[in-house]
Amino acid sequence: MQGEIEDKCGIVGIHCSDNSKNVASFVYYCLYALQHRGQESAGIATFDSNHGLKYYCGMGLITDVFRDYEIQTLQGNMAIGHVRYSTTGQSKIENSQPFVIDFGDGFIAMAHNGDIVNSEELRNELLNEGFYFKSDSDSEVICYMLKKEHYDNNKDVLAAIEAVCKKLVGSYALTILVDGKLYGVRDPMGIKPLAVAKRDDEFILASETVAFDVINAEFIRDVKPGEIVYFENDELNSHMLESAGSCKISHCMFEYVYFARPDSTIDEKNVYQTRMNIGEQLCKLYPIDADVVIPVPDSSIPAAIGYSRASGIPYGEGLIKNRYVGRTFIMPTQEERELAVRLKLNPIKSALKGKKIILIDDSIVRGTTSKKLLDLVKEAEPAEIHFLVGCPPVISPCYYGVAMATKKELIAANFSTEEIRKQLGIDSLGYITLESLVEAIGMPKEDLCLGCVNGEYPTEIPEGLEAETYYKP
């Protein structure tokens, strides 16, 4: 459900073999295509042999942070970029990325998507050794660990990355700019996506393939779980982490259900087609007699189309999304917060009144947003409301970079489907089953991270971590 779950970040990296080129503007366009992955802050770091490292970060959307002046000052033929939504760490400028710290005789810049489960333990170790942190983000922990391995243990960059990755538990896709080189790193479980493309004399790394499309780059392949990629002599080079072969592959299923743009392809699975498959599976599970199938825009549109085609029931728009609404959680009164819901979605009363409707959404997490949404729909006086959900009941928190509620706030962890239906005040409620979701994605179940829907996590979770808050109020 939009508004209840958020991904942490989107990352980009560009390496150009022509030292005279500046690539910051292309990073900007790629980040623009990844804006859905984070709206709290944005940043770009660039490097070339003449100007060294330059970077700029700010709070807000990419268009708020960067104007022509900021882009023009970021000179360099190599660059990384980041858009952020906070899970670990508060929403403040100190947590914006890329992180930049001194590194040997130069600097290291790093952008991170994911969450490090054992970051608190690693942070305390660094604090005891005299490191000072300017942020409360786990991404800064990784930066200092790289610095320590490089400086204290006299390791080259590849060896330092290898040593750090051995100590990290959790999810991470990284773009790293150091010593005049660009590196991309994906954790051995492959939880967070990362892919590589090429355009002329440039190699591009990005969280989603849609970033390549916007600059007309040709997709090469996904970065493999546990792989470090880097670029020399206009060639893509690869180094596999020692732990790559021993870790269980655990791609995040929420990328397909909700996070990724539908025009992206992740780990060889087209997101749009997967969501169409989800709609078809919902039709098999819940063959309902209705007048119209309506999506909750935007992520549920393909699923609603899939249900419509499979059932023969007409597809229709019953909710219009205002795409120009910014963040509304800062509104001080409950009345204003209620108005904010109406700003984001407005029902088309003539399309709903007197109709038996099938309303399809991607997920229900806390249930608060679903309740407000359905209250709006009811004002249009439909004859029946059948609410279908393209994700199984979310019963456990995510510890790998998805901003989500704690277990006591997850509605499906505390109430049965029938009890939730009654709370929502609708005619029927149906979740896709885990088996049907796996079939829709088209991957083996053992290659997916399903911890939030079955409580089975790909890593050990530190004791007491569940008590922490994994969503931003």
N, C-alpha and C positions, 0 to 999 in steps of 0.2 A: 504494500500500500504506500503510495507516494506520500511523503511527509513523515513516515514512521521509520524508514530505513534509508541509510545513505552509505555509499561507498566512500572510501577514504580519499583517494587521489587518482589523478591521471598524470602520467609521466611521458616525456618526449626526450629524445637525444638526436642530434644531427652531427655527422662527421663529413666534412668536405675536404677533398685532397687538394683543392686549389686554395692556397693561402691568401689569395687576394679577395676571396668572396666573404661576404657577411651573411650569416644564416639566421640571425635573430628573428627576422620577420617571418621566416618559414616556421620556426618554432612557435611563434605567436599564432599562426594560422592552425597549426596542429593542435595547440592547446585550446583554441576556439572550438575545434571539432570535438574535444574531450571535455568541454565545460560541464556536461552533465555529471561527470565524475567528482566534481568539487567546485563549490561556489564561494568558499570563504576567503581564499587568498590565491595569489598567482605569483610566479616568479620565473625569471630566466637568468642563466649564467652563461657567459661566452668566453672563448679563449682563442688567441692566436699568438704567434711568436713575437709579433711587434707590439701588441697592446697588453699582453698578459691576460689575467682573468678579470672580467667585469661582471657585475650582477646587479639585479634590481628585483625587489619583491614588494608586494603591497597587499592590502586587504581588499576583498571584493571580487567582482567578476573580472575576467581578463580585459574587457573593454574599459573597466574603471581604473585598472592598475596601469595599463600601458597606453600611452599616446605616442604620436610620431616621435617626439623628442626622446623619450626613454628608449625606444627601439633603435633610433639612430646612434645613440651613445653606446649601445651594446655591440661592439665590433668583434668579429672573430669568425673563423671558418669552422669552429666547433662550438656546440652549445647544447645545454640541457634545459628543460622546462618542467613546470609542475603546477597543477591546480589542486587545491586541497579542500577536504572536508574533514574536520577533526573527529577522531575516535580516541586515540591516546594523545592527550595534550589539549589545552584549552584553545578557544578561538581568539588568537592574538598574534600580532605581527612577529613576535619572537619565534613562533612555531611555523611561520611561513617558510617555504622552500623554493629553490634549492638551499641546503645548508652549505656554508662556506667556512672552512677553517684552514689555518696554516698547515702545511704538509711538507716536511723536509725544507728544501730551499724555495718552495712555492706554495701553492694552495690546492685544496681539494674541494670540489663542489659535488653535491650528491642530491638526487631526488629519489624519493622512496614512496612506493605504494604498498601498503600492507600493515601488519601489526606484529610486533615481536612479543611473544607471550612471556618470555623470561627477561624482558627489558629492565624491570625494577632491580632484579638481582645483578644484571650486568652494569647498570647505572651505579649501584652502590659500590661495586668493585672499583669502578673508575673514580668515584668520589674519594674512596679511601686512598687512591694513588695520587690524589691532588688535582684531578681534572675539575674544571669549573664549567657548569652548564648554563647557557643563556636561555634555554627553553625547557619545557617538560615533555617534549616529544621523543619517542623512541628512535626517531631517525637520527637525531644528534648523537645518540649512543653509538650507532653504527659508525658514524664519522670518526668519533674518537677512538673506537676500537681499531679502525683501519690505520689511523695515525700511530697508535701504540705499536701495532704489529710492524708497521713500516719502519718506525724510528727506533724503538727499543730493541726489536728482534732482528733488525737489519734485513728485512724481507723486501723483495721487489713487489710491485703492485699486485700482480697475479697471485703471488704467494701470500700476500697480506689479505687479499679478498678470500682466498681459500681458508686461511686460518680463522678469519672472522666468521665465515659461514659455518664452520664446524661448531661454533658456540651459540649460534642463533637458533632459537626455537620459535617457529611461527611462519608468517607469510612475508615475502618480500620480493618485489620487482624493483630493481635499482637501475638508474642511469648515473654514471660516475664520470666526472671530468677531472683528470689528474695527469700531471707530467706530460701535458700536450697530447693526451689520448682520451678517447671515449670508450667506456666499458658499459655493457649491459649485463645484468645479473638476474637470474630467476631462481627462486628457491627450489630445492630438490623435490618438493611435492607439487610444484607448479600451481599453487593455489591462485595466485594473481597472474593475469595475462601479460605477456610481453611479446612483441613481434618485431620483425626487421624488414625493411624495404630498401629499394635503391631508385635513385633518380639522377641520371647523368653521372656526375662525379661525387654524388652524395649518398651516404648510407643513413637511414633513418630508423630509430627505435621508437616505439610507441605502445601504449597500453592497449590500443584497439586499432584495427586496420582502417577504420574510418578516417583516422588522422592522415594516413597515406593518400587516401582518395582526394582529400581537399587540396593537396599540393601535387597531385598527379604523379605520385611515386608508385613504383611497381612492387607489390608485395612479394617477398622472397619466401619467408617461412616464419613459423612461430619459434621463438627462443625455447629450447628444450628445458624441461625441469632440471635444475641443477647445472645449467650451462652458463658460462661466462663468454660473452662475445666481445670482440674488440676489432679495430680496423687499422691495418697497416698496408702500405703499398697498393692502395685502392682495392684491398681484398678483405673479405669477411673472415675473421679468424675465430676459432672456437677452443675453449678449454672446459672440460667437464669436471665439476667438483667431485672429490673422492666419494662423498656421500650420495652422489646422484643415483647409483645403482641399487643402494640399499633402502632408499626411502619409498614409501607408498605414494603413488601419484594420487593427488586429491584436488582436482580442479573445482573451483567454487561454482556450485550449481546456480547461485543467484546471479552470476553474470548472464546466464541465458534467460532466467526468469524476469529479471528486472534491470540490472545495472547497465549492461552494454547497450549501445545504440543498436537498433534492429538492422542497420546497414553494415554492421561489423561482422567479421568472421573470427571466431576465437577457437584455437586448437582444432582447426579444420571443420568446425561446425558453424553453419550460418545461423546467426541469431534470429533473423526474421523467420526462417523456415522452422526453427525450433519452436518459436512461439506459435506459429500456425499449427504445428504438431500438438502443442499443449491444448489448443482449442479443440482439435479433433478428438483428443483423448477425453476432454471434458464432455464432449458430445456422446462418446461411447459410455461414459460412466453415468451421465445424467441426461437421458433423452426426454426433454421437457416439451410439453405442448405450450407454445408461446407465440406471440405476434411479432416480436422483434428482438434481435440480439444487439446489445449496446455495450461498448467498452468504457472503462474508466480511462480517459486519455492520460498519457500517450502510450505508455509501455504495454497496455493491454489490447491495443488495436489489432495487432496480428492474431492474437488468440481469439478475439471475437470474430474476426474474419474466418478463421479456421473452423470455429463452431458453426458459423452461419453456412459455410459451404458444405460441411459434413451433414448438417441437419436439414438444409433447405429452407430454414427460417431466415427471413430478410435481415440483413445487417443494417443498422441505422445509428446515426449520431443522436444521442439524447443528452449528452453533457458537453458543453463547450468550455475549453480550457483557455484562460487568459494567460498567454505566454509572456506577459510583460510585468507580472507580479514578482516583486523581490521577496526578501526574507520578511516573514511576518511574526516570528516568535518574539520580537522585541515589543510588540504591542502591549501596553501596560494593563489594560482591563480585560476582563472576560468578554465583555460585549464587543470590544474591538477585535479580539481573537476570533469570535464567532463570525464577525463580518469578514475577516480575512479568508475564511473558508469560501464564502460567497464570491470573493474577489477571484479566487483561483478557478472555481468551477461553477457553472451556472446551467441549470437544466433547461432543455427546450420543452416547454410544457405541452405544446401541441403534438410533439412526437411521443410523449409519455402518457398523456391523459387517457384513461380508460383502456390502456393496453396491458396485456400480459407480457412483461419484459424479463429477459435474461440479461442480467448485469454481470459483466466479467471484469475481475480485477486480478492483479498479479499476486497479491499476498495480503494476509491480515497479520499484523504483529501485535500491537497493543489493543487494537480494536477501536481506539478513540476516533481516529480519522474515518474509519468505515462507518461508525455511528453518525458522525456529522454529515458524511456524504449521503447516506441513506435517508437521513432526515430531510435533506434537500430534495432528493428524488421523490419522497412521499408527498411533498408539497405540490408536485405536478399531478397527483392523484392517479397513478397507474392502477390498473385492476389487480395485478399481482406482481410481486417482485421475487425473482429467483436469482440468488446471488451465488455465482460460481467463482472459484479461486484457483489460479494457476500454479499455486505452490501448496504443498502439504502443510498441515498445521505446524506453525513454528513453536516449538516446545522448549528450546534451549537457546542461550545467548550465543553469539558468534565471538570468537577470540582472535580472529584473523583479519580484522580490518573492515568489518561491517558494523556501522553504528546502529545498534539495536538495543532493545530494552533488557533489563535484568530478568531473570526467570520469573520472579514474583509479579512482574508487570506484563508478561506474555499471556495474552488471553487464552490461548489454546493450551497452555501449560496448567491452567487453573480451572477451565470449564470444558464441558463436553461440547461437541458440535451442536447438539440440540439446545443446550443452555445458551450458547452464543447466538444461535438463531433467534431465540426468544428475546435476548437482550437487544438484538438489532431490530426486532419487530418486523420480520420478513416472512414470506411464505415458505421458502426453502433456502438452505445453505449447503453447498457442496464443495469440498476440497478435492483437488486432484490427488490421487494416491501416489505414494512414493514410487511404486512400480511403474505406473503410467508416466510419471515425470521422467524417470530414467529412460523409458522407451522413447519419449518425445525428444529428449536430448540426443539419444543415439550413441551414448557411451556406456561402457561397462560400469555397473554400479560401483565396483571397487576402485574406479578411477575418478570418482566424484567425492568432494567434501560435502557431506550431508549432515554435519553435526547439529545444525540448528533445527533439523526436522526429525532426527532420530537419536540425538544425544551421543552419537559415536564420533569422537574427534580423532583426527589423524596424528595428533601429538598429545603428550601428557599435559594437563592443565595444572599449573601451580596451585597449591592449596590456598584457599581463601580468595582466589581471583574472581570467582563468580559473584562475590559481594560487590564488586566494583560496578560503576554505571557505564554502560556501553552505548549510550545515546546522548545526544545533546538536547537538553530541555528547551 
